[in-house]
Every structure is written in C-alpha cells, then in structure tokens.
C-alpha cells in the first residue's frame, strides 16, 4: 500500500504524507429539534449542512531517502506550502475530488527530529462540499443542453453563450419551472426597434480605422491630457494599443494620440472602456479615452492616471467639460483598498441620458477555479444631474491618448477595449446583447456579464440562478436560434 499525499492547488511536497487511519469527514448535516409538552417525541426546528473544522494528521519523512532536514527547513517549507488567505483546493492524491479549504495553525514540530515527524494541521471548511477534480461540459443542440449530475449534491453550472444575432432577451429554463431571465421578451404587435444601438465596438487590437493626431498639438486638460508626440502600436500579442514612442518633449506630460470618428453624432450615449496600467516601484503614466464634439473640443474623458512616483496610486477618472473647457470631475477612485487598481484591467462606464450622467468603474480577477470575480468596484454609481445643461454638447469623435512625464520613469499603459452605445428615447427594445457578444453566467457566484460588463440591471426580478438537483436535467435556451451555448459544471458530494 502506497502512502497518500495532500495536493494543494495542484502542488505537493514529496516527503509529506497523510497519516494512515485518518477518517475523512462527510455528510455533516445537523438537525435541531424541540420538545413539545404532552406530545410524544419532538418536532424538527431546522436541518442544515454545516461546515467542518478538524485536525489533519500528517507525517514528514526526514531520513536519508527523503533528504534530512532540520526543524526550520521542514517548518519553512510547510509554511510556504500551506499559507494562503483564500480557500485553496485541498485534494488527497488518491481521490478524484477536492475541498475548498483554509489551513489554520499552529504547526507544532519537535525541535530535534529524525525519521518520521508527526504533526497536525487544522482544516477549516466553510464550504462543506467535495468537488470533482475534473469538470464536465456539454454543448447545446437545438437550444437544449443536458446536464448530468453524478454527485450526491446539487450542481451550480456556468453558461457561456455566443450571440448569433441581436436580442433584447435571454431565458434559461427547466421542466421544473425553474428559470433565469434577462431583458424584455418580445410582445406581439409592438415596435421591435433597437433603442440602444451599438455605434462602436473596438477591441483595440489594431490601429486600422484610427489616425495619429499631429505632433506638437495638445489635449487641453492637463490632468487627463498633455502634449501630443510619438506613435502608437499594438502590443506583442495584439490585444491592446500601447505607445511605441513618446516623442522628445523635455517638460511635462507628453505622448501619442490616435483619433477615430464615430459613425454619427450622439446626444445621449453610454461609453464602456477599459485601460490597464502596470505599476512598478517607480514611475507614473496616464491612459485616457477623450470624447470631443464636431469641432474637436473636449466633452468627456475616461481613463486611468498614476501620478505618484513613489507608490502604486492608480486612479480611475471620469470627467466632463463645459463649452469653455472647464472640467467637472464625476469620479476619481483608487479601488476599495486604496491601491487595488494597479496591474489590473480597469473598466469605466459613462452614461448620459438627457440631463443625467452616470459613472461607474470596476475590475475583475480570476480565482483559483478559473472563475471571473468582480473586484474593487464602486458600491454605488456616481451621478451628476446637469440641470443647467452645461455639459450637454454631443460627441462625434474619440481620442486614445497615453502620456508619460518628462521628469519620471514611465509605466506601461494599454488601451484594451472601447464600446459606444447610442441611447434613443423612441419606443422599442434594448438589444443589450448584440451579434458576436459573449454572455457569461455563473450560477454559483450569481453573476452575469456581456463582454465582461455586468448585466444585473437586466435580470428578471422573479427569476433565480437555479441549481441542478436531478441526476439528469435539460435546460432550454430562448430565444430560439439565437445563441451557441456551452455549459460547464463540477459534480459535488456531501
């Protein structure tokens, strides 16, 4: 019989083993009862599945075969192996499942040890389920997809849907009348015009359609602008636009600018864009999308700026301008922890509808399970009511601008995504999903995105992020012939 090891996030220590005889805890249900006077037995008050806390006995082989180690060498390697602030995948090497576990101390190891070193580590499972190491996947056929659950607990699928055409509606449902819906279904006899047409979607992976602005010009607002010099290019894997050169200016902010005309002039609009700044110990930089009117005068700016040389201080900035070029800041946000907008792709949103501006910002990270998690977002949107219509000029052009400062080292900046949507007041539907869009739905985290943009406001209030309880369940996708759908899930055990 070979020894069993523990695997943490796919890694193990070759000389560390689980002590034989360890009993794996499972099925941690607890029933609370209440005794009723003059009645036989008792009644159930509640029954719930609890988490776990238990000691895992481990053995470190410390002999000439495994390589002799002193106390500190053993301890330091264990700390590196087990020290995580977030739950990790804890797997026994002979099992096909894992827990999402925390490790608690203390680790107590004899100061002088040879041969076999026994100790325990405390395991904390706030999530009581076991998860399959290998996930499952299926593709929808004729708007219907099968989910086969071979575990003993329900599963929380994730769906990826590619839109084959524009639609104002998405509905996932089962024969148990469980459903999850977004948007507004068509009603017979109504106007089906799109009242939120997309004017521009640019993944910023090519300079085609953009033109460089003349050198020695400038973008008047010094906080988000500066002198125009240098050239843009795409990064090595063609996923972003970034400076190739910054020019030769020896004073202040300067860098390349590119310009693109929108297909029409927009009075009411929604802009969604993303920028990335890679922070270092030293350096400053800025990257912005500027929107101008027909004459080239600034109307709005969205972007990132890090203007502090000695620390990471990336800020998301959204501002608007009156006809004289005076700026009004709507948003200036560093992220929830004060520095969390460094080294991440930051999304910015600005919407203007009549006299009301709405500004938002957020970012994502991917957890150890490969799932997108929203991070460091504003809990509430910033709102500006422009009753005097000081900032009401239409937009006609967009400028991408990246700048460095002549007195400091420069940080890498990438312009990564730009979307412009027109907001119409006429009767119709909001086709919030366009042809080619990627819709992601994670029923475990209860979030949904279109091209990385949250669509919480479109969710049908009565619907829910339903789980799959049966061994076999069919999920129907509507509207028909509108999506290519792939569903993924991990079987779970109690």
C-alpha positions, 0 to 999 in steps of 0.5 A: 500500500502506497502512502497518500499525499495532500495536493494543494492547488495542484502542488505537493511536497514529496516527503509529506504524507497523510497519516494512515487511519485518518477518517475523512469527514462527510455528510455533516448535516445537523438537525435541531429539534424541540420538545413539545409538552404532552406530545410524544417525541419532538418536532424538527426546528431546522436541518442544515449542512454545516461546515467542518473544522478538524485536525489533519494528521500528517507525517514528514519523512526526514531520513536519508531517502527523503533528504534530512532536514532540520526543524526550520527547513521542514517548518519553512517549507510547510509554511510556504506550502500551506499559507494562503488567505483564500480557500485553496483546493485541498485534494488527497492524491488518491481521490478524484475530488477536492475541498475548498479549504483554509489551513489554520495553525499552529504547526507544532514540530519537535525541535530535534527530529529524525525519521518520521515527524508527526504533526497536525494541521487544522482544516477549516471548511466553510464550504462543506462540499467535495468537488470533482477534480475534473469538470464536465461540459456539454454543448447545446443542440437545438437550444437544449443542453443536458446536464448530468449530475453524478454527485450526491449534491446539487450542481451550480453550472456556468453558461457561456453563450455566443450571440448569433444575432441581436436580442433584447432577451435571454431565458434559461429554463427547466421542466421544473419551472425553474428559470433565469431571465434577462431583458424584455421578451418580445410582445406581439404587435409592438415596435421591435426597434433597437433603442440602444444601438451599438455605434462602436465596438473596438477591441483595440487590437489594431490601429486600422480605422484610427489616425495619429493626431499631429505632433506638437498639438495638445489635449487641453486638460492637463490632468487627463491630457498633455502634449501630443508626440510619438506613435502608437502600436499594438502590443506583442500579442495584439490585444491592446494599443500601447505607445511605441514612442513618446516623442522628445518633449523635455517638460511635462506630460507628453505622448501619442494620440490616435483619433477615430470618428464615430459613425454619427453624432450622439446626444445621449450615449453610454461609453464602456472602456477599459485601460490597464496600467502596470505599476512598478516601484517607480514611475507614473503614466496616464491612459485616457479615452477623450470624447470631443464634439464636431469641432474637436473640443473636449466633452468627456474623458475616461481613463486611468492616471498614476501620478505618484512616483513613489507608490502604486496610486492608480486612479480611475477618472471620469470627467466632463467639460463645459463649452469653455473647457472647464472640467467637472470631475464625476469620479476619481477612485483608487479601488476599495483598498486604496491601491487595488487598481494597479496591474489590473484591467480597469473598466469605466462606464459613462452614461448620459441620458438627457440631463443625467450622467452616470459613472461607474468603474470596476475590475475583475480577477480570476480565482483559483477555479478559473472563475471571473470575480468582480473586484474593487468596484464602486458600491454605488454609481456616481451621478451628476444631474446637469440641470443647467445643461452645461455639459450637454454638447454631443460627441462625434469623435474619440481620442486614445491618448497615453502620456508619460512625464518628462521628469519620471520613469514611465509605466506601461499603459494599454488601451484594451477595449472601447464600446459606444452605445447610442441611447434613443428615447423612441419606443422599442427594445434594448438589444443589450446583447448584440451579434458576436457578444459573449454572455457569461453566467455563473450560477454559483457566484450569481453573476452575469456579464456581456463582454465582461460588463455586468448585466444585473440591471437586466435580470428578471426580478422573479427569476433565480440562478437555479441549481441542478438537483436531478441526476439528469436535467435539460435546460432550454435556451430562448430565444430560439436560434439565437445563441451557441451555448456551452455549459460547464459544471463540477459534480459535488458530494456531501 
